[in-house]
Amino acid sequence: MERSTPLQDTGDGTENVTLAHGTSAGGLTLRTGGRTDVVARRVTIEPGGTTGWHYHPGQALVIVRAGTLTRVLHDGSVETNPAGQAFVEEGGPAHVHIGHNLGGEPVVLHVTYLVPAGGPLSVAAVAPALRR
């Protein structure tokens, strides 16, 4: 882990550690409604592994810390996100997707979930009928 630049006016006994850093391709917009659980997790996908088809009840802010994540989205489009990229996964069953690790090293994600209070972080889903 790389240490962040010290903050000005920090007190004694304070440590600031950057857990992950990513840059989005464009602007990011986060939205919630009502009480919201904010949960931060590290997700590791081993080489050849997959997340399974799923969706999130709320948005998820994702930073790819290591490896390259390949995602197939609800409309059949494919997005590839290498280490250092950040993106938002939209919430709801209309945004079902699957993540693959097609590389030879683990994919490590730092994900911040914004979900309705008390709800699950993700919901398993059936693969959509994709056009070939």
PyMOL commands that set and color helices and strands:
alter all, ss='L'
color gray80, all
select helices_A, chain A and resi 93-95
alter helices_A, ss='H'
color red, helices_A
select strands_A, chain A and resi 36-45+54-55+59-66+68-73+78-82+86-89+97-100+107-116+123-124
alter strands_A, ss='S'
color yellow, strands_A
deselect
rebuild
show_as cartoon
